[in-house]
Amino acid sequence: MSVLFTRKRFMAALAVSCLALASCGQKTADKAAPAAAEAAKTEYKIGWTIYAGWMPWAYAQQSGIVKKWADKYGLKIELVQINDYVESLNQYSAGKLDGVTATNMDALTVPAAAGKDTTVVMIGDYSNGNDGLVLKDGTSLAQLKGRSVNLVELSVSHYLLARALEKAGLKMSDVKTVNTSDADIVAAFGAKETQALVTWNPQLSEVKKAPGATEVFDSSKIPGEILDGLMVSTEALKANPNLGKALAGIWYETMALTVAQTPEGKAAREQMAKLSGADLASFEGQLKTTHLYADPKAALAATVSPDLVTANDRVRKFSFSMGLFGQGAKSVDDIGISFPGGKTLGDPKNVKLRFDTTYVQQAADGKL
């Protein structure tokens, strides 16, 4: 199986990452280097892992787009591939990386929950069918009741299951979850005892080929809730806003190539596919179920939309209910999430995750 898009989003291991950081959920100051020490910094490391929506970063590094924009702002930016998604979040949370590609849920439940003040520089995409729920010998969501469901527990898959149950008028207690690693999920569907599962691509596409398999729910039914983006240290951005400008410039120049139906665009996608260990057909197939915010104006509209607040409210409530804010968290409001226009979910005095339009706005205005 191709290594493409093996974005490991399981959260049980992530809770461990909080041990070396501030206690999860506590209202403590971020232990990152103070802004004064960051002021002279001009070299940065951004971590990324293999996933359809994040391969443009790999291409930008190889093609020279990263260097072009870094040079423009007097910076040195290194895009670092981390082989394990969980490890990339751990390294960012520990201050070994200045930024990282991540989902909105993971940004909230790992660095933010650990006290790391994090800014979403840009929303890159949302899962638009990359994640799905498959029944064995069943054709409707209602048939989930009483079944066991194999999935990576405490992950985006778990969140998708919760939303599917809600749509069907069922509760989490109506099913039994079976924790199954992403590496084993395809084989698990073939086991006699398996009745249903939730997974993401490319595993999802393989499971759907199995006899008796019917996909009854996917992430296209909850658009904008499973978001992928670039998360950067708020302190680093405050100390040197040119970092945000350079990253936005890199992203949108590369995005224009990614979606271009030209020989140059095709060549860029071919290289992205190669960098991820897949062929062009596989890569482009995955892009079809990834809603890319290639145009900064579209990304800006999504970031200021009330729908973003609604989606993240669902995510934070699910995360808290599953214990992903850490043992110290007493309320879903312990961690603050800020949005454009002065809207805040949770404690406004403990904002640790910020959706900021500063750099996307500059890109949309052509002012980078």
TINUPA-500907 format. One record per residue (C-alpha): x, y, z; residue number from 1. Coordinates in steps of 0.02 Angstrom, whole numbers, always signed. Layout:
@east = X; north = Y; up = Z; seq = NUM .
...
***
This chain:
@east = +0; north = +0; up = +0; seq = 1 .
@east = +61; north = +174; up = -42; seq = 2 .
@east = +121; north = +280; up = +103; seq = 3 .
@east = +19; north = +424; up = +31; seq = 4 .
@east = -97; north = +514; up = +152; seq = 5 .
@east = -60; north = +406; up = +304; seq = 6 .
@east = -103; north = +549; up = +419; seq = 7 .
@east = -101; north = +467; up = +591; seq = 8 .
@east = -232; north = +565; up = +688; seq = 9 .
@east = -250; north = +455; up = +843; seq = 10 .
@east = -263; north = +550; up = +1006; seq = 11 .
@east = -234; north = +425; up = +1146; seq = 12 .
@east = -46; north = +438; up = +1120; seq = 13 .
@east = -58; north = +625; up = +1107; seq = 14 .
@east = -115; north = +645; up = +1285; seq = 15 .
@east = +57; north = +583; up = +1336; seq = 16 .
@east = +138; north = +728; up = +1246; seq = 17 .
@east = +69; north = +846; up = +1378; seq = 18 .
@east = +182; north = +774; up = +1513; seq = 19 .
@east = +332; north = +879; up = +1465; seq = 20 .
@east = +225; north = +1035; up = +1450; seq = 21 .
@east = +110; north = +1138; up = +1559; seq = 22 .
@east = -29; north = +1034; up = +1636; seq = 23 .
@east = -171; north = +1012; up = +1511; seq = 24 .
@east = -315; north = +1131; up = +1535; seq = 25 .
@east = -227; north = +1240; up = +1664; seq = 26 .
@east = -222; north = +1429; up = +1642; seq = 27 .
@east = -34; north = +1442; up = +1640; seq = 28 .
@east = +78; north = +1550; up = +1535; seq = 29 .
@east = +151; north = +1477; up = +1377; seq = 30 .
@east = +325; north = +1414; up = +1416; seq = 31 .
@east = +391; north = +1457; up = +1243; seq = 32 .
@east = +535; north = +1580; up = +1231; seq = 33 .
@east = +479; north = +1758; up = +1271; seq = 34 .
@east = +451; north = +1878; up = +1129; seq = 35 .
@east = +607; north = +1977; up = +1172; seq = 36 .
@east = +716; north = +1824; up = +1143; seq = 37 .
@east = +621; north = +1782; up = +984; seq = 38 .
@east = +642; north = +1956; up = +912; seq = 39 .
@east = +811; north = +1923; up = +833; seq = 40 .
@east = +759; north = +1755; up = +764; seq = 41 .
@east = +757; north = +1737; up = +575; seq = 42 .
@east = +774; north = +1548; up = +555; seq = 43 .
@east = +620; north = +1437; up = +570; seq = 44 .
@east = +571; north = +1255; up = +555; seq = 45 .
@east = +398; north = +1201; up = +500; seq = 46 .
@east = +349; north = +1018; up = +516; seq = 47 .
@east = +237; north = +926; up = +394; seq = 48 .
@east = +177; north = +748; up = +367; seq = 49 .
@east = +117; north = +656; up = +213; seq = 50 .
@east = -64; north = +697; up = +170; seq = 51 .
@east = -147; north = +757; up = +9; seq = 52 .
@east = -179; north = +933; up = +72; seq = 53 .
@east = -2; north = +953; up = +140; seq = 54 .
@east = +101; north = +890; up = -7; seq = 55 .
@east = +109; north = +1066; up = -81; seq = 56 .
@east = +228; north = +1110; up = +62; seq = 57 .
@east = +347; north = +972; up = +9; seq = 58 .
@east = +341; north = +1030; up = -171; seq = 59 .
@east = +370; north = +1211; up = -119; seq = 60 .
@east = +527; north = +1161; up = -25; seq = 61 .
@east = +598; north = +1061; up = -170; seq = 62 .
@east = +550; north = +1183; up = -308; seq = 63 .
@east = +629; north = +1336; up = -227; seq = 64 .
@east = +466; north = +1425; up = -186; seq = 65 .
@east = +507; north = +1418; up = +0; seq = 66 .
@east = +677; north = +1497; up = -27; seq = 67 .
@east = +604; north = +1630; up = -141; seq = 68 .
@east = +482; north = +1694; up = -10; seq = 69 .
@east = +601; north = +1670; up = +136; seq = 70 .
@east = +734; north = +1773; up = +46; seq = 71 .
@east = +606; north = +1910; up = +12; seq = 72 .
@east = +579; north = +1933; up = +199; seq = 73 .
@east = +758; north = +1902; up = +256; seq = 74 .
@east = +718; north = +1733; up = +332; seq = 75 .
@east = +776; north = +1554; up = +324; seq = 76 .
@east = +630; north = +1432; up = +325; seq = 77 .
@east = +654; north = +1244; up = +327; seq = 78 .
@east = +508; north = +1128; up = +292; seq = 79 .
@east = +543; north = +969; up = +390; seq = 80 .
@east = +457; north = +805; up = +350; seq = 81 .
@east = +409; north = +709; up = +506; seq = 82 .
@east = +369; north = +526; up = +471; seq = 83 .
@east = +240; north = +513; up = +609; seq = 84 .
@east = +98; north = +638; up = +627; seq = 85 .
@east = +88; north = +618; up = +816; seq = 86 .
@east = +274; north = +651; up = +831; seq = 87 .
@east = +259; north = +810; up = +727; seq = 88 .
@east = +131; north = +877; up = +851; seq = 89 .
@east = +239; north = +825; up = +998; seq = 90 .
@east = +391; north = +914; up = +926; seq = 91 .
@east = +291; north = +1072; up = +893; seq = 92 .
@east = +214; north = +1070; up = +1066; seq = 93 .
@east = +387; north = +1050; up = +1143; seq = 94 .
@east = +455; north = +1199; up = +1046; seq = 95 .
@east = +566; north = +1100; up = +927; seq = 96 .
@east = +465; north = +1163; up = +779; seq = 97 .
@east = +398; north = +1339; up = +750; seq = 98 .
@east = +246; north = +1275; up = +657; seq = 99 .
@east = +161; north = +1115; up = +601; seq = 100 .
@east = +27; north = +1053; up = +483; seq = 101 .
@east = -121; north = +988; up = +584; seq = 102 .
@east = -309; north = +968; up = +596; seq = 103 .
@east = -410; north = +1093; up = +697; seq = 104 .
@east = -455; north = +957; up = +822; seq = 105 .
@east = -275; north = +905; up = +849; seq = 106 .
@east = -215; north = +1085; up = +864; seq = 107 .
@east = -342; north = +1108; up = +1003; seq = 108 .
@east = -313; north = +946; up = +1097; seq = 109 .
@east = -123; north = +939; up = +1090; seq = 110 .
@east = -28; north = +1106; up = +1087; seq = 111 .
@east = -173; north = +1216; up = +1143; seq = 112 .
@east = -225; north = +1097; up = +1282; seq = 113 .
@east = -43; north = +1091; up = +1337; seq = 114 .
@east = -32; north = +1280; up = +1351; seq = 115 .
@east = +53; north = +1315; up = +1184; seq = 116 .
@east = -22; north = +1474; up = +1111; seq = 117 .
@east = -53; north = +1429; up = +929; seq = 118 .
@east = -113; north = +1529; up = +778; seq = 119 .
@east = -195; north = +1455; up = +624; seq = 120 .
@east = -103; north = +1553; up = +490; seq = 121 .
@east = -215; north = +1484; up = +354; seq = 122 .
@east = -348; north = +1351; up = +332; seq = 123 .
@east = -283; north = +1242; up = +192; seq = 124 .
@east = -426; north = +1122; up = +161; seq = 125 .
@east = -564; north = +1018; up = +236; seq = 126 .
@east = -598; north = +833; up = +218; seq = 127 .
@east = -736; north = +817; up = +89; seq = 128 .
@east = -753; north = +629; up = +82; seq = 129 .
@east = -579; north = +574; up = +137; seq = 130 .
@east = -653; north = +502; up = +297; seq = 131 .
@east = -797; north = +378; up = +297; seq = 132 .
@east = -905; north = +254; up = +393; seq = 133 .
@east = -928; north = +83; up = +313; seq = 134 .
@east = -1052; north = -52; up = +362; seq = 135 .
@east = -1035; north = -237; up = +326; seq = 136 .
@east = -1197; north = -310; up = +260; seq = 137 .
@east = -1293; north = -151; up = +300; seq = 138 .
@east = -1354; north = -3; up = +200; seq = 139 .
@east = -1412; north = +132; up = +322; seq = 140 .
@east = -1352; north = +232; up = +471; seq = 141 .
@east = -1498; north = +164; up = +574; seq = 142 .
@east = -1420; north = -9; up = +561; seq = 143 .
@east = -1272; north = +51; up = +666; seq = 144 .
@east = -1371; north = +23; up = +826; seq = 145 .
@east = -1302; north = -123; up = +926; seq = 146 .
@east = -1150; north = -146; up = +814; seq = 147 .
@east = -966; north = -139; up = +856; seq = 148 .
@east = -867; north = -11; up = +757; seq = 149 .
@east = -681; north = -27; up = +723; seq = 150 .
@east = -586; north = +137; up = +718; seq = 151 .
@east = -437; north = +231; up = +786; seq = 152 .
@east = -512; north = +284; up = +952; seq = 153 .
@east = -505; north = +466; up = +1008; seq = 154 .
@east = -465; north = +522; up = +831; seq = 155 .
@east = -552; north = +617; up = +694; seq = 156 .
@east = -629; north = +448; up = +649; seq = 157 .
@east = -708; north = +444; up = +822; seq = 158 .
@east = -775; north = +619; up = +792; seq = 159 .
@east = -847; north = +567; up = +624; seq = 160 .
@east = -936; north = +421; up = +708; seq = 161 .
@east = -1010; north = +537; up = +838; seq = 162 .
@east = -1078; north = +652; up = +702; seq = 163 .
@east = -1148; north = +503; up = +604; seq = 164 .
@east = -1237; north = +437; up = +759; seq = 165 .
@east = -1308; north = +610; up = +791; seq = 166 .
@east = -1375; north = +618; up = +613; seq = 167 .
@east = -1459; north = +448; up = +640; seq = 168 .
@east = -1536; north = +498; up = +806; seq = 169 .
@east = -1423; north = +376; up = +899; seq = 170 .
@east = -1301; north = +395; up = +1044; seq = 171 .
@east = -1123; north = +338; up = +1068; seq = 172 .
@east = -1188; north = +212; up = +1194; seq = 173 .
@east = -1286; north = +130; up = +1053; seq = 174 .
@east = -1125; north = +60; up = +980; seq = 175 .
@east = -966; north = -19; up = +1045; seq = 176 .
@east = -801; north = +48; up = +979; seq = 177 .
@east = -653; north = -66; up = +946; seq = 178 .
@east = -486; north = +23; up = +944; seq = 179 .
@east = -395; north = -25; up = +785; seq = 180 .
@east = -236; north = +52; up = +715; seq = 181 .
@east = -239; north = +132; up = +543; seq = 182 .
@east = -112; north = +2; up = +487; seq = 183 .
@east = -230; north = -141; up = +530; seq = 184 .
@east = -398; north = -66; up = +484; seq = 185 .
@east = -411; north = -138; up = +307; seq = 186 .
@east = -371; north = -314; up = +364; seq = 187 .
@east = -491; north = -294; up = +510; seq = 188 .
@east = -638; north = -272; up = +393; seq = 189 .
@east = -610; north = -447; up = +328; seq = 190 .
@east = -626; north = -524; up = +501; seq = 191 .
@east = -790; north = -614; up = +533; seq = 192 .
@east = -827; north = -517; up = +692; seq = 193 .
@east = -807; north = -345; up = +612; seq = 194 .
@east = -976; north = -261; up = +584; seq = 195 .
@east = -928; north = -83; up = +539; seq = 196 .
@east = -779; north = +33; up = +536; seq = 197 .
@east = -725; north = +213; up = +514; seq = 198 .
@east = -564; north = +260; up = +428; seq = 199 .
@east = -482; north = +382; up = +308; seq = 200 .
@east = -403; north = +368; up = +137; seq = 201 .
@east = -313; north = +274; up = +65; seq = 202 .
@east = -376; north = +138; up = +183; seq = 203 .
@east = -556; north = +193; up = +156; seq = 204 .
@east = -549; north = +165; up = -32; seq = 205 .
@east = -481; north = -11; up = -4; seq = 206 .
@east = -615; north = -57; up = +124; seq = 207 .
@east = -754; north = +2; up = +8; seq = 208 .
@east = -697; north = -126; up = -121; seq = 209 .
@east = -729; north = -271; up = -1; seq = 210 .
@east = -881; north = -386; up = -26; seq = 211 .
@east = -1030; north = -328; up = +78; seq = 212 .
@east = -957; north = -155; up = +110; seq = 213 .
@east = -1070; north = -2; up = +101; seq = 214 .
@east = -1015; north = +174; up = +146; seq = 215 .
@east = -1161; north = +253; up = +239; seq = 216 .
@east = -1080; north = +416; up = +297; seq = 217 .
@east = -929; north = +520; up = +251; seq = 218 .
@east = -850; north = +687; up = +291; seq = 219 .
@east = -934; north = +773; up = +143; seq = 220 .
@east = -1092; north = +769; up = +251; seq = 221 .
@east = -1007; north = +881; up = +380; seq = 222 .
@east = -913; north = +1005; up = +270; seq = 223 .
@east = -789; north = +1117; up = +357; seq = 224 .
@east = -781; north = +1018; up = +519; seq = 225 .
@east = -624; north = +915; up = +487; seq = 226 .
@east = -506; north = +1056; up = +443; seq = 227 .
@east = -322; north = +1047; up = +395; seq = 228 .
@east = -207; north = +1197; up = +407; seq = 229 .
@east = -42; north = +1272; up = +456; seq = 230 .
@east = -21; north = +1305; up = +643; seq = 231 .
@east = +118; north = +1422; up = +700; seq = 232 .
@east = +179; north = +1482; up = +869; seq = 233 .
@east = +88; north = +1642; up = +913; seq = 234 .
@east = +244; north = +1708; up = +1000; seq = 235 .
@east = +349; north = +1679; up = +844; seq = 236 .
@east = +224; north = +1774; up = +736; seq = 237 .
@east = +214; north = +1919; up = +859; seq = 238 .
@east = +402; north = +1932; up = +865; seq = 239 .
@east = +423; north = +1925; up = +676; seq = 240 .
@east = +264; north = +1948; up = +571; seq = 241 .
@east = +369; north = +1922; up = +415; seq = 242 .
@east = +362; north = +1736; up = +454; seq = 243 .
@east = +174; north = +1737; up = +426; seq = 244 .
@east = +192; north = +1840; up = +267; seq = 245 .
@east = +322; north = +1721; up = +195; seq = 246 .
@east = +220; north = +1566; up = +238; seq = 247 .
@east = +63; north = +1638; up = +159; seq = 248 .
@east = +161; north = +1685; up = +3; seq = 249 .
@east = +234; north = +1510; up = -10; seq = 250 .
@east = +65; north = +1428; up = +14; seq = 251 .
@east = -38; north = +1526; up = -111; seq = 252 .
@east = +94; north = +1524; up = -247; seq = 253 .
@east = +105; north = +1336; up = -229; seq = 254 .
@east = -84; north = +1318; up = -220; seq = 255 .
@east = -103; north = +1409; up = -386; seq = 256 .
@east = +7; north = +1276; up = -465; seq = 257 .
@east = -79; north = +1133; up = -375; seq = 258 .
@east = -248; north = +1170; up = -451; seq = 259 .
@east = -189; north = +1237; up = -620; seq = 260 .
@east = -250; north = +1133; up = -768; seq = 261 .
@east = -92; north = +1171; up = -866; seq = 262 .
@east = +66; north = +1074; up = -907; seq = 263 .
@east = +152; north = +1164; up = -764; seq = 264 .
@east = +13; north = +1118; up = -643; seq = 265 .
@east = +15; north = +936; up = -697; seq = 266 .
@east = +204; north = +930; up = -676; seq = 267 .
@east = +187; north = +1002; up = -500; seq = 268 .
@east = +55; north = +873; up = -452; seq = 269 .
@east = +161; north = +734; up = -525; seq = 270 .
@east = +305; north = +789; up = -416; seq = 271 .
@east = +192; north = +801; up = -262; seq = 272 .
@east = +131; north = +624; up = -296; seq = 273 .
@east = +310; north = +562; up = -315; seq = 274 .
@east = +364; north = +646; up = -153; seq = 275 .
@east = +223; north = +555; up = -64; seq = 276 .
@east = +264; north = +385; up = -139; seq = 277 .
@east = +113; north = +376; up = -254; seq = 278 .
@east = +70; north = +400; up = -437; seq = 279 .
@east = -22; north = +546; up = -513; seq = 280 .
@east = -188; north = +456; up = -530; seq = 281 .
@east = -189; north = +410; up = -346; seq = 282 .
@east = -142; north = +585; up = -293; seq = 283 .
@east = -271; north = +671; up = -402; seq = 284 .
@east = -403; north = +549; up = -342; seq = 285 .
@east = -367; north = +601; up = -165; seq = 286 .
@east = -376; north = +785; up = -209; seq = 287 .
@east = -555; north = +757; up = -269; seq = 288 .
@east = -609; north = +720; up = -90; seq = 289 .
@east = -505; north = +862; up = -19; seq = 290 .
@east = -584; north = +1035; up = -28; seq = 291 .
@east = -433; north = +1146; up = -54; seq = 292 .
@east = -440; north = +1330; up = -12; seq = 293 .
@east = -325; north = +1371; up = -156; seq = 294 .
@east = -385; north = +1551; up = -175; seq = 295 .
@east = -344; north = +1663; up = -26; seq = 296 .
@east = -511; north = +1752; up = -48; seq = 297 .
@east = -601; north = +1585; up = -23; seq = 298 .
@east = -493; north = +1547; up = +129; seq = 299 .
@east = -531; north = +1719; up = +199; seq = 300 .
@east = -718; north = +1695; up = +176; seq = 301 .
@east = -709; north = +1527; up = +264; seq = 302 .
@east = -610; north = +1600; up = +410; seq = 303 .
@east = -733; north = +1742; up = +443; seq = 304 .
@east = -887; north = +1633; up = +418; seq = 305 .
@east = -998; north = +1595; up = +569; seq = 306 .
@east = -989; north = +1414; up = +509; seq = 307 .
@east = -809; north = +1405; up = +570; seq = 308 .
@east = -864; north = +1448; up = +746; seq = 309 .
@east = -1004; north = +1321; up = +740; seq = 310 .
@east = -889; north = +1183; up = +676; seq = 311 .
@east = -756; north = +1215; up = +809; seq = 312 .
@east = -889; north = +1222; up = +944; seq = 313 .
@east = -939; north = +1045; up = +897; seq = 314 .
@east = -757; north = +990; up = +894; seq = 315 .
@east = -715; north = +1064; up = +1065; seq = 316 .
@east = -870; north = +988; up = +1146; seq = 317 .
@east = -828; north = +817; up = +1076; seq = 318 .
@east = -646; north = +833; up = +1128; seq = 319 .
@east = -689; north = +883; up = +1306; seq = 320 .
@east = -818; north = +743; up = +1321; seq = 321 .
@east = -684; north = +618; up = +1272; seq = 322 .
@east = -560; north = +685; up = +1401; seq = 323 .
@east = -443; north = +760; up = +1272; seq = 324 .
@east = -416; north = +923; up = +1367; seq = 325 .
@east = -320; north = +829; up = +1501; seq = 326 .
@east = -358; north = +782; up = +1680; seq = 327 .
@east = -344; north = +963; up = +1740; seq = 328 .
@east = -487; north = +1025; up = +1631; seq = 329 .
@east = -649; north = +1050; up = +1725; seq = 330 .
@east = -753; north = +1127; up = +1586; seq = 331 .
@east = -765; north = +1134; up = +1397; seq = 332 .
@east = -735; north = +1321; up = +1419; seq = 333 .
@east = -565; north = +1301; up = +1503; seq = 334 .
@east = -473; north = +1329; up = +1338; seq = 335 .
@east = -511; north = +1485; up = +1236; seq = 336 .
@east = -524; north = +1484; up = +1046; seq = 337 .
@east = -528; north = +1655; up = +962; seq = 338 .
@east = -600; north = +1698; up = +792; seq = 339 .
@east = -601; north = +1853; up = +681; seq = 340 .
@east = -720; north = +1989; up = +735; seq = 341 .
@east = -688; north = +1968; up = +921; seq = 342 .
@east = -784; north = +1805; up = +941; seq = 343 .
@east = -715; north = +1684; up = +1071; seq = 344 .
@east = -768; north = +1511; up = +1123; seq = 345 .
@east = -715; north = +1464; up = +1299; seq = 346 .
@east = -613; north = +1568; up = +1420; seq = 347 .
@east = -560; north = +1734; up = +1340; seq = 348 .
@east = -422; north = +1746; up = +1470; seq = 349 .
@east = -347; north = +1580; up = +1418; seq = 350 .
@east = -351; north = +1587; up = +1227; seq = 351 .
@east = -231; north = +1456; up = +1159; seq = 352 .
@east = -296; north = +1430; up = +982; seq = 353 .
@east = -321; north = +1578; up = +865; seq = 354 .
@east = -397; north = +1587; up = +692; seq = 355 .
@east = -314; north = +1741; up = +619; seq = 356 .
@east = -349; north = +1822; up = +450; seq = 357 .
@east = -196; north = +1938; up = +450; seq = 358 .
@east = -91; north = +1847; up = +321; seq = 359 .
@east = -232; north = +1774; up = +217; seq = 360 .
@east = -304; north = +1950; up = +203; seq = 361 .
@east = -136; north = +2016; up = +142; seq = 362 .
@east = -129; north = +1875; up = +13; seq = 363 .
@east = -306; north = +1912; up = -45; seq = 364 .
@east = -263; north = +2097; up = -61; seq = 365 .
@east = -103; north = +2061; up = -157; seq = 366 .
@east = +2; north = +2145; up = -24; seq = 367 .
@east = +126; north = +2008; up = +21; seq = 368 .
***
